[in-house]
Each structure stands twice: as structure tokens, then as C-alpha cells.
Amino acid sequence: MTEMTYREALKAGIREEMLHDERVFLLGEDIGRNWGGAFKVTKGLAEEFGDERVRDTPISENTIVGAAIGAAITGLRPIAEIMFGDLISLAMDQVCNQAAKMRFMFGGQTSVPVVVRSVFGGGKNIASHHSQSLEAWFMHTPGLKIAVPAFASDAKGLIKTAIRDPNPVMFFEHKLVYDKKEEVPDEEYTIPFGEAKIRKEGADVTVWGTWFMLHKALDVAEELTKEGISVEVIDPRTLVPLDKKTLLESVKKTGRLVLVTEETKTGATTAEIAAIVQEEAFDWLDAPIKRVNAPDTPVPFSPPLEDYFIPNHKRIAEAIREIV
Amino acid sequence: MRLRSLNQEWKMWTMSAKKKTLVDLYTQTIKIRKFEEKVWELFGQNLVPGTLHLYLGQEAVAAGVTAALKKTDWIQSTHRGHGHVIGKGADMNSALAELLGKKTGSCKGKGGSMHITQFDVGVLGATGVVASGLPIAVGAALSAKMRGTDEVVVCFFGDGASNNGTFGESLNMAAIWNLPVIWVIENNLYAMGTPIQLTCPSQNIADRGAGYCTPSVVVDGNNALEVYEASVEAVKRAREGKGPSLIECKTYRMRGHSRFDQAKYRPKEEAEHWLNKDAVEIIKKIAIEQGALTEKEAENIAKNLQKDVDKAAEFAIKSELPEPEDALDDVFAEVA
């Protein structure tokens, strides 16, 4: 095991796949040798693999993703990077109308092994166009797989699975987890999609959350043991496919559920999870399902405003206390 | 109309070709015509669900371009794509079956007219979102280059698509990466009902190619030989690693935009002018004048194709509809 940051682990996973498979290549804005990616995930890869396989592009999001699709259906394994998740809005046609639908629409004649990497989340005071969490848009589009790693070892194992998957994978990261460190196995490994991980076992209440909110939930869970509340924390790791089994088993055990994400509340992934649980585990629920989300506003800039917008430890703890 | 080369990259046109090429061009053109006439007939019998964007009138574009390609080359098609896929060599049985929504259709009845695709003959896809094919063509051409092949990618799109953002993004990316892609604009003068004069400030869309350092030319899109000659040169350039080219084909729809459109917005004189320039008649006349065909031979080719199309229609009509629950298949490929 070696301790490394999420950023380092992610890069290590990409690098291993590039070494294994010459069809794998990267394209995106400022991912090459001059910059190494806006969040430095690809730093050093252009030097190692060359500018052809770590390809800087013009600022043309729709064509970046479209080009990745065209390359994927003709035999390559592209990873397209969109610098900020907010900017996938510029590539929605290629992501949602093309990549997601081509296999279905063409009756299984082709598949689209493309990975679109991007980053969501606030906390950096960079306002409404660089801070959103829009994963629900893609969960609502059949044909896309969605990975949401929150820990370094998962980032590495899941990116390798994403690259090898024959389908389009939206691989979403979070700005505030890049520097988080974790022990990562030295030997080669992959992590299958659709397998959630119970990050902390507990008996009284289940908390389900993603990325930085998951880290906050784990802090809160630790804190609440002092009050005698035993919290089970579930990390979904992928949203599509979704591990319903682990979630439902946990809820059947605890009888209570709190959902925590950074998304604005209306139509968020948490709404879908709540709906699934009430459909499939209603009889086991001892209290209403609580959602801890951001308010239905754009992400604000000024520190006190953004701090208010993003769910904090206190709100997560309050939601848990309310139903326990 | 004489073709107009917009820069010195294009050679002078010879307007002649080998006999076999002329026969092929005539055959391709009339094959697409026969196919589309059959589609129109089946549509009239209420056998084609949904909408239709017929290729009638524009046959010379698909025929001329695809005649310059190899089987290993790729085309990216559009919502008006029947002609492209038939030109590229698609099986007519499964093509017609697809239009009728049958299980035996090339897309198992999941795509229909706007997504008519046969991947195994080099069709990357047909897209219902105007201008969404250009980025995919960039990627396929990048792939062709990175895989070290001599494959060429043709991207068909209309005048309407040339006003979408992907036009600029994709022409730019293909040029900076020197990719083997050919942009084929089928300028049929109308984006649905909006005339080109209201949407394009210059007489030729091809003028825009210069801004992307892309050799560009305007040809008579109803003359398959002219389209073919331009395509041969563009294909040669692509295979030699000299990058993208753009061919603007001026053409005209014989019918409206889609199923119920009677195209009443088109001035009578304009429509008459273009409808007299029949793509099939033009290439037939050239082939006969150059001694490649006799009238009788041309007639026989047409008759044989008619038989093929009739058989394909019979196959499509007799084919089973999909089972309702087949709607759930093919969302994801199995993970190995």
C-alpha cells in the first residue's frame, strides 16, 4: 500500500491503462504539457505518452466529446476531459443525444466506449459557472454510466473500469477531494461498477451521500457516536449502475435514511434515491426520509453566501437528530 | 451551373471519366432514386410510421461522393440519409425494413428513417440533430489517422447545419489536426422552409472554408460526375495526408422537407428550374454521350434495380414487427 492523493491515484489509473492499451488516449482543454489539466490530474502524461495521446484541444466542448465518440466507435478508447462539469452543458448534445443513444438507436450495431471526465462541486468561491453539481442530468439520461468516486483508491480502481467499459461513462470528480489522501494498493486492481461501499457501519440511521458530502457525513457520524447515535454511511461509488441492494439492506436494518449531496434540492439524485427506498422498503421505514441538499438557487460567489449554500456538518447532524 | 473552385488547390475539371465509372455513377444515382420512389410509395400506403425526409432530387450528391470511396471508408449521415447509406452499399432489405419499423431492420426498428445506419458498410450513424454529425466525423478521422490506416471520412450535412456551432468547431479541429475528412454540404437552398438567403451572408457556404484553411469548392450537386470528380480529388488529398476538404453541392429537394410539407414557400420559377435539372437524366445523358451506355442499357439497369427494390419492399412488408419488450434491449453493451 502507498499513501497517495486522489489526484495521484486517478492519474496512476489512467497511466496504467495507457501503458496496457495503446488505444487509450486523452483529449481536452489544457490537459497537455503546458498545463497538465486545470486540476493537474494529467500532469506529466503528455511528457510520457506524447502530444498525440494527450491531446490539447481548442475550446470546443461539443466537438471534444463528439470527436471522442467518433474515435470510440472506430476502435479507440478515448477519455475526453471537460474542464468543469458546468461546461458539459456545451456538449449535452454529444453526451445525451449521441453517446448515450447510439447503441440503442442503431439496434446494437455499435457501442461507444468513451469516458468523459469532469469535475463538480463548490467550495472554491468560483461562483455559478464553475461550482455546480449536475450529476442528476446524466442519471436522467438512459445509456450513460456514472462514476462518482470520493476516495483515492476508488478513483484509481473506477477509472480503470471506466476505460475498459464498452459503454459511455461519465466519470465525475469533486474539486475538494483531489488532495485527500488514502492508502492505495500497489498491485493492479479494478473496482466493479454498481457496488456501493459501506464506509462506516451503524445501527440507528443510514446516510447516503457523494464526494465531499460523504466525507462530511463521515465526520458527522464520528461526532454523533458521542451522543450515542450509531450512523451507517454508504458511498454509492457509481450512480449508474446503482447498488440498490446495499442501500435497501442498510435501510431495512436501520429504518432511517438521510440523503446528502451538494446538488440543488429539486430533481436531485437524492430525490430519486428517496423514491426508490419508499417504493422498495416502505414497510421498514420508521421515519420520513430526510434530504440534505443545497437550496434551489445558483451557486453564489462570496464566501459567506457559498458557505450558506453548501450543506455543512451542522445541517447533516441536525437532519440525523431529527429522525433518530 | 459550372463549378467554381475557390482556391488553387482544385484542378480543372475534365467532365469525363472511364466508361465503368460513368456506368457506376448512373447506376448509383438511379438506385437511390428507385429506393426513394419505393419509400414514397410505401409511405402512401401508410406503411412507414413517423416522418420522412426524402432524398429525392439530391441523388447525385450521394452517388458522386460514395463512388469515390472504398468500402473501408466511413460516412456520417443525417436525418435525410437514405441516399447516403444506399450509396455506401447498405443492404436494401434491412434498410427498407428499418423504415417500416420491422425486427429485421438494420437498427431492429429502433432508429427508423432519421437514424438509418449500417455500420458494417461504413456508416458511422445517421443523426436527427442537425449538425451533430460533424464532431463525430472529426473523431472518426482522428481515429483513422491514429490507427495508421488510409481510411477517409465523409461527413454529409445540409445548408442548415452550416450555421450551427459545431460547423466552426469541427472544421477548425479537423484542420489543425490535418485529418482525412471531407465535408460535404448538401445545399438544397432551404433549411426546412427558411431560404438560404435569410441565413447565409455569402452566395456560397464554401466561402467559409478559407477561414479554416480548408480547400473548398462549389459544384453542381445534381451532376453526379461533377460531384464525383471533386470527391476523387478530396479523397486523394485525404489519403495523402493533406488534410480536410470541403465540397458544397448545390442541389434541390424534389419534394418538401418532411412527410406533409408541399414546399409551397418555394417560388414556382425556382422550383421549375431545379426540377428540370433531374439528377438521373443528367448522368444518363453524360454516360450516353460519352459512349459508356446506350439508352437500352440504361433502361435495363433501371429495370433490374426496380426488381431489386420491389423484392426489398416485399421482404420488409413480410417481416415481423419487433416484440414490444424488445424496447428494453441494447441500452448498454455487455461488459466483457
Interface residues (C-beta under 8 A of the other chain):
Chain A: F25 E52 T57 P58 S60 N62 T63 I64 V65 G66 A67 A68 I69 G70 A71 A72 I73 T74 G75 L76 P78 D93 Q94 N97 Q98 M102 R103 F104 M105 F106 G107 G108 Q109 T110 S111 P142 G143 K145 R164 D165 P166 N167 F193
Chain B: W74 Q76 G105 S106 C107 K108 G109 K110 G111 H115 T117 Q118 F119 D120 L124 G125 T127 G128 V129 S132 L134 P135 I136 A137 V138 G139 A140 A141 L142 S143 A144 M146 R147 E151 V153 G165 T166 E169 S170 N172 M173 I176 D329 D330 V331 F332 A333 E334 V335 A336
